[in-house]
């Protein structure tokens, strides 16, 4: 009986230790987050209120540990007579805390190839060794000095944007560009197609549409790191990202709604 009692006490103490090990960060604090578009934020205990579009960006950078779970929770109330739209997400950084464009982090893992012939500034076609699976939509761009193992990510060496056409011509493929090259592109250059985007939005939470006079509770998780280059799904941290900060684009459509964000926390465990 005594042994059983000791075991129960030990188990309870161990569980308590695990609970204490969780880090809980308050995301609603003027020292932690601020408006970058001039919208006034009014802070009270564990909440902020604003009227109209507010682009809010976190001042604190948190370290990413792929082995840990990052839970974002917050409550949004819409006190207007129109539907309000709110996006929440993260900015990611490298180990030195440096920020890069979204397209530097995400791309098509299958769209790695080599320039097959010199292309000159002003050219509108580029010959490559393989272009199977390449996209022709406007959200795509192309970076140089790409690595097959993705060690170049984040890659900011953009050489051109959208391609209008992709056609096989004998042993090579011809990419027809939407705009002329702005610089020479040498044969042998390793390139890869990447994707533009807005921000890295939290999964199952963005966009959040709040009906007039309603309140919505959000709880969402990011855990683990992407093993290879991909478009950000929100469920795992982008490849090679090391730090992040929180962001919120509130009343995105600028309906002049009065919005309250309450009890916004980040729990790391």
C-alpha positions in Angstrom: 0.0 0.0 0.0 2.8 2.4 0.9 4.6 1.5 -2.3 1.5 2.3 -4.3 1.0 5.6 -2.5 4.6 6.6 -3.2 4.1 5.7 -6.9 1.0 7.9 -7.1 2.8 10.8 -5.4 5.8 10.4 -7.7 3.6 10.3 -10.8 1.7 13.4 -9.7 4.9 15.2 -9.0 6.3 14.2 -12.4 3.1 15.4 -14.2 3.4 18.7 -12.3 7.0 19.1 -13.4 5.9 18.6 -17.0 3.2 21.2 -16.6 5.6 23.7 -15.1 8.0 23.1 -18.0 5.6 24.6 -20.4 6.3 28.2 -21.4 3.4 30.6 -21.7 3.9 33.9 -23.4 1.4 36.8 -23.4 1.1 38.1 -27.0 -1.1 41.0 -26.1 1.3 43.6 -24.5 2.6 46.9 -25.9 6.1 45.6 -25.2 5.4 42.6 -27.4 3.2 43.8 -30.3 2.5 47.1 -32.0 0.6 48.5 -35.0 2.7 49.3 -38.1 0.0 51.0 -40.1 -0.8 53.8 -37.7 -4.0 52.2 -36.2 -4.3 53.1 -32.5 -4.3 50.1 -30.2 -5.8 50.4 -26.7 -4.4 47.9 -24.2 -6.1 46.6 -21.1 -5.3 43.5 -19.0 -4.7 40.7 -21.4 -6.5 42.4 -24.3 -6.3 45.1 -26.9 -9.0 47.0 -28.8 -8.8 48.8 -32.1 -11.2 50.3 -34.7 -10.5 49.7 -38.4 -7.7 47.9 -40.1 -4.7 47.1 -37.8 -1.5 45.5 -39.0 0.1 44.2 -35.8 3.6 42.8 -35.7 5.4 41.2 -32.8 8.5 42.7 -31.4 9.7 39.5 -29.8 11.5 36.7 -31.7 11.0 33.2 -30.3 13.5 30.3 -31.0 12.1 27.4 -33.0 12.6 23.9 -31.5 11.1 21.3 -33.9 10.7 18.9 -31.0 8.3 21.2 -29.2 4.7 22.1 -29.7 3.7 25.8 -30.2 0.1 26.5 -29.4 -1.5 29.8 -30.3 -4.7 30.8 -28.5 -6.7 34.0 -28.7 -10.3 35.3 -28.6 -11.6 37.8 -31.1 -14.8 39.9 -30.6 -16.4 41.9 -33.4 -18.5 44.7 -32.0 -19.6 46.1 -35.4 -22.5 45.4 -37.7 -20.3 44.0 -40.5 -18.3 40.8 -40.9 -14.7 41.4 -39.8 -11.8 39.4 -41.3 -8.7 38.6 -39.2 -5.5 36.9 -40.3 -3.0 35.6 -37.7 0.4 34.2 -38.6 4.2 34.3 -38.1 7.3 35.9 -39.6 10.2 33.5 -39.7 13.9 34.3 -39.5 17.3 32.6 -39.8 19.6 31.8 -36.9 20.9 35.4 -36.8 17.3 36.7 -36.6 17.3 38.1 -40.2 14.1 38.4 -42.1 13.7 37.4 -45.7 10.9 37.6 -48.3 8.3 34.8 -48.2 9.4 33.5 -51.6 12.9 32.9 -50.2 11.5 30.2 -47.9 9.0 28.3 -50.1 9.2 26.7 -53.5 8.6 23.7 -55.7 11.0 20.9 -54.6 10.7 19.2 -58.1 11.6 22.4 -60.0 15.4 22.2 -59.6 17.3 22.3 -62.9 20.3 23.8 -64.7 20.5 26.6 -67.3 21.4 24.8 -70.6 22.6 27.9 -72.6 23.8 31.4 -71.8 20.9 33.9 -71.6 21.6 37.7 -71.9 20.0 40.7 -70.3 16.8 41.5 -72.2 16.2 38.0 -73.4 12.7 36.6 -72.9 13.5 32.9 -73.2 15.8 30.7 -71.0 16.8 27.2 -72.0 17.0 24.7 -69.1 17.8 21.0 -68.9 14.5 20.0 -67.3 11.3 21.9 -66.6 8.8 19.1 -65.8 6.3 20.2 -63.2 7.0 23.9 -63.5 4.1 26.4 -62.9 3.1 29.3 -65.2 1.0 31.2 -62.7 1.9 34.7 -61.5 2.8 33.6 -57.9 5.9 31.9 -59.1 9.5 33.2 -59.4 12.9 31.6 -60.0 16.1 31.8 -57.8 19.7 31.1 -58.8 22.5 29.1 -57.0 19.9 26.6 -55.8 21.1 23.4 -54.1 19.5 20.0 -54.5 19.7 19.4 -50.7 17.9 22.7 -50.1 20.9 24.0 -48.0 20.5 27.4 -49.9 17.1 28.1 -48.2 16.3 30.9 -47.6 17.4 31.9 -51.1 17.0 35.5 -52.1 18.8 35.3 -55.5 15.8 35.9 -57.7 16.6 36.0 -61.4 13.2 36.3 -62.9 9.5 36.0 -62.0 6.6 34.4 -63.9 7.0 32.2 -66.9 4.3 32.4 -69.6 5.1 29.1 -71.3 7.2 26.0 -70.7 7.9 23.8 -73.8 10.2 20.9 -74.4 12.5 21.4 -77.4 14.7 18.4 -78.2 16.9 17.6 -75.2 16.1 20.9 -73.4 13.2 22.9 -72.3 12.4 26.5 -73.2 11.0 28.8 -70.6 9.2 31.9 -72.1 9.4 34.7 -69.5 6.6 37.2 -68.7 9.3 40.0 -68.5 12.8 40.3 -70.0 15.8 39.2 -68.0 17.4 42.1 -66.0 20.8 40.5 -66.0 22.8 37.8 -67.8 22.2 34.2 -66.8 25.1 31.8 -67.5 24.8 28.2 -68.6 25.4 25.8 -65.7 23.6 28.0 -63.2 21.5 25.9 -60.9 18.0 27.4 -60.6 14.7 26.5 -58.8 11.1 27.8 -59.0 9.9 29.4 -55.8 6.5 30.9 -54.8 5.4 34.4 -53.7 2.9 34.8 -50.8 1.7 37.2 -48.1 2.7 35.8 -44.7 2.9 32.4 -43.1 -0.6 32.1 -41.6 -1.5 29.9 -38.7 -3.3 26.7 -39.7 -7.1 26.5 -39.4 -7.3 30.1 -38.3 -6.8 32.4 -41.3 -8.8 34.0 -42.6 -11.1 34.1 -39.6 -14.4 35.7 -40.4 -16.3 37.0 -37.4 -20.0 37.8 -37.8 -21.4 41.0 -36.4 -21.6 41.0 -32.6 -20.0 37.6 -32.3 -16.9 36.2 -30.6 -14.6 33.5 -31.9 -12.1 31.4 -29.9 -9.0 30.2 -31.8 -6.6 27.5 -30.8 -4.0 26.2 -33.3 -0.7 24.4 -33.3 2.6 24.4 -35.2 4.9 21.5 -34.5 7.9 20.0 -36.2 10.0 21.3 -39.1 9.5 20.6 -42.8 12.0 18.0 -44.1 12.2 19.5 -47.6 11.2 22.6 -49.5 7.4 23.1 -49.9 4.7 25.7 -49.7 4.0 26.6 -46.2 1.1 24.6 -44.8 1.1 26.2 -41.4 1.4 22.9 -39.6 5.2 22.7 -39.6 7.9 25.3 -39.6 9.4 26.3 -43.0 12.6 24.5 -43.9 15.7 26.0 -42.2 13.7 28.6 -40.2 15.2 29.2 -36.7 13.2 32.0 -35.1 9.7 33.5 -35.5 7.5 36.4 -34.3 3.7 36.7 -34.1 1.6 38.9 -36.4 -2.0 39.7 -36.8 -3.8 41.5 -39.7 -7.0 42.5 -38.0 -10.1 43.9 -39.8 -8.2 43.2 -43.0 -11.0 44.5 -45.3 -11.1 47.8 -43.3 -14.8 47.7 -42.4 -14.1 50.1 -39.5 -15.1 47.4 -37.1 -14.4 47.7 -33.4 -12.3 44.6 -32.7 -11.1 43.2 -29.3 -8.4 40.6 -29.1 -8.3 38.9 -25.7 -6.2 36.3 -23.9 -3.7 35.8 -26.8 -1.1 33.4 -25.6 1.7 31.3 -27.0 2.4 28.0 -25.1 5.6 26.2 -25.8 5.9 22.6 -24.5 
